[in-house]
Structures are given as C-alpha cells and as structure tokens.
Amino acid sequence: MSWHRELLVGFDLETTGTDPLDARIVTAAVVELRAGEPGRSLGWMADPGISIPAQASAIHGISNERASAEGRPPGEVADEIAAALCGYWLRGVPVVAYNAAFDLTLLAAELQRHGLPSLAERLDGRPIGPVIDPYTIDRAVDRYRKGKRTLEAVCAEYGVVLASAHHADADARAAVLVACAIAERHAMVASLAVAELHDRQVDWYATWAADFQSFLRRKGRADAVVDASWPMRELAPVAG
C-alpha cells in the first residue's frame, strides 16, 4: 500500500515572523490522518517572550494580549512539540509539513534557545525523518506551473479545501491532504517508499535552492545565498 494511504502526521507552526532562526512559536499543531480521516490531534499556544508584530497577528489572529493570557512558556511548548514529533519518527511515521525547512528549523532554534535537547539527541543520533514536504514535492513534479506556491494556492490546485488558513491545525491537516493529492496525481510520487521519498526531497530542495540562487544573482543580487539544506537548516553553535 502506498504511503499516502497509511498513517501520516501533519505539523504546522504559526509564528512571530518569517526568519526561522529568529522567529518564535505562537501556535502549533500536530494532527494524525489516515487515508484522509482525522485521528489524534494536539495543539499549543505559547507566550513567545517577545512582542508579536502586528503583521504577524493580522495573519494568524493571535494578539500579544491573548498570547500573554492564554499562552504557555515557550520552552515547555517547544519541548512538547519536539517530543511528539520524535515519538512519531521513532515509530517510522512520516511527519508532513508544508515548507518543512521553515517549521523544523524554527523548532530546532527554539529548542536551542531554551537549552533543551535537540531533535537529533531525542532520536539517539538517528536522522530526522521521515519528512514529507508537499511544497518541495510540488515544485519538483510540476516545476513549470505558473502562479504562487503558497499553501492556499496549492490547495486550490489540488482541490483541497482549506477553510481556516493560518490556523495551525487547519494548515497541518491541509498539508497532509495536499501531500496525498499530489501522490494521487503523480504515480511516481505514490510509488516511492517513504525513505526514498525523503531522500528525493533532499535532492529536489537542493536543486531548487541552486536555481533560485542563480536567479537572484542574475537579477543583480550578486551576494545572494539560498540555503540548500532540507528538511532543516543547520543552526549556529551556541557560544561557550
């Protein structure tokens, strides 16, 4: 049976900003789906410890006042999210995240920021994964399709209903459904074993990063560098 008909776990973060090394977690969700049918669902809200910019609040709807009143300490939230994800990985269950390099890098940075065990440490040195990133897969299998590649746009392309965009639980579920829809449309994706699909995404992401970096440099940004690491960027070591 193809991976897209087995248990999959959606993961999404809503955050204070767009730089995964500096932004903080505001809300998060980890949701189970099997063949599109929902199962266990976990959700968090953090008090991020910094002010949530107005433009971020406008996207996900969480104000500083609400985060302060309802949010939990960010270290506790990051620790519980990491424990949940690593629990699935240790069982061999794929985690699906749209633009995984953002969410996993941000989670890793939060763990480091709060002096908590890294994802790799929680996995006893095993590689992170398996990860399925419909953002990366879609760019590889339909490279020349015009238009945006936001989650909303890709949901529309594959006929996935996204009723509450930028709510972590809705986005996490949508990521899984989009991944399954891509597999239904592209037999090559469905035919891959999960481990092989993970490895293919490493290569696909690196190819995209190199192409995008070349594009930026041709457009005049001679010093542009696009990180080619997937599913997570490497963090700078902690001083001392």
C-alpha positions, -999 to 999 in steps of 0.1 A, spaced: 0 0 0 13 35 -9 25 57 19 -3 82 13 -29 57 25 -11 50 57 -9 70 89 5 105 84 11 133 109 6 169 99 27 196 116 24 234 114 36 264 133 22 299 134 50 323 144 61 359 152 80 363 118 94 348 87 131 341 97 131 307 112 163 314 132 148 345 149 110 340 149 92 324 178 64 299 181 29 313 188 7 284 180 14 248 168 -5 217 158 3 180 153 -25 161 138 -30 125 127 -47 115 94 -50 81 78 -64 80 43 -77 115 49 -96 105 80 -86 125 112 -73 109 143 -55 122 174 -48 160 174 -25 181 196 -24 219 198 -4 245 216 -3 282 222 29 299 235 36 332 251 66 337 228 85 360 251 88 388 225 62 411 210 42 396 182 44 421 153 11 435 141 16 420 106 20 385 121 -11 389 143 -30 400 113 -22 367 96 -28 342 124 -51 362 146 -32 358 179 -26 392 197 0 399 223 -27 401 249 -42 367 240 -7 351 239 1 365 273 -32 355 288 -35 320 273 -1 310 261 23 287 279 60 292 285 77 288 251 103 263 263 76 239 276 57 242 242 88 236 221 98 206 243 63 190 240 62 196 202 96 180 198 87 150 220 55 145 199 73 146 165 102 124 176 77 99 191 62 95 156 96 94 139 109 67 162 78 46 151 86 53 115 56 75 110 61 103 84 56 139 95 41 161 68 49 198 69 44 224 42 77 241 38 93 218 63 126 236 63 110 266 79 90 249 106 116 224 116 144 249 116 123 273 138 115 244 162 152 235 164 161 271 171 136 273 199 150 241 215 185 255 213 173 289 227 158 273 258 187 248 264 166 218 255 177 185 238 178 188 200 157 167 177 188 146 168 195 140 205 159 129 211 163 105 182 195 90 196 215 103 167 192 89 140 185 112 111 155 134 114 126 120 95 109 107 75 95 141 65 71 147 36 70 183 24 43 189 -3 59 223 -10 91 207 -21 74 178 -39 50 201 -59 79 223 -71 97 192 -83 69 174 -100 52 204 -116 82 227 -119 69 250 -147 33 256 -134 27 293 -131 13 310 -101 20 311 -64 31 281 -43 15 292 -10 -4 265 9 -37 282 -1 -27 283 -38 -15 247 -39 -47 235 -20 -67 252 -48 -46 235 -75 -52 200 -60 -88 205 -49 -81 206 -11 -105 227 10 -86 250 34 -113 267 54 -92 284 81 -58 293 66 -31 302 90 -47 283 118 -21 257 128 -45 228 130 -61 236 97 -28 241 79 -14 209 93 -44 189 80 -42 206 47 -5 198 43 -14 161 47 -43 163 23 -22 181 -3 6 155 0 -19 128 -6 -35 146 -36 0 150 -51 5 113 -48 -28 106 -64 -20 128 -94 17 118 -97 21 80 -97 59 83 -94 55 101 -60 30 75 -48 53 46 -58 82 57 -37 89 42 -4 88 68 24 126 66 30 133 71 -7 108 100 -10 126 117 19 159 113 1 145 126 -32 132 157 -14 167 164 -1 179 165 -38 148 183 -51 152 211 -25 189 215 -32 182 218 -69 155 244 -63 178 263 -40 206 264 -65 183 275 -93 167 302 -71 201 315 -60 213 317 -96 181 336 -105 186 361 -77 222 367 -88 212 372 -124 187 399 -111 215 418 -95 218 404 -60 254 392 -65 258 381 -29 225 362 -27 228 328 -9 199 304 -7 203 277 20 200 243 3 195 222 35 164 201 39 145 192 60 162 216 84 188 242 83 220 239 104 220 261 135 250 281 146 266 266 176 259 282 210 287 303 223 305 290 253 
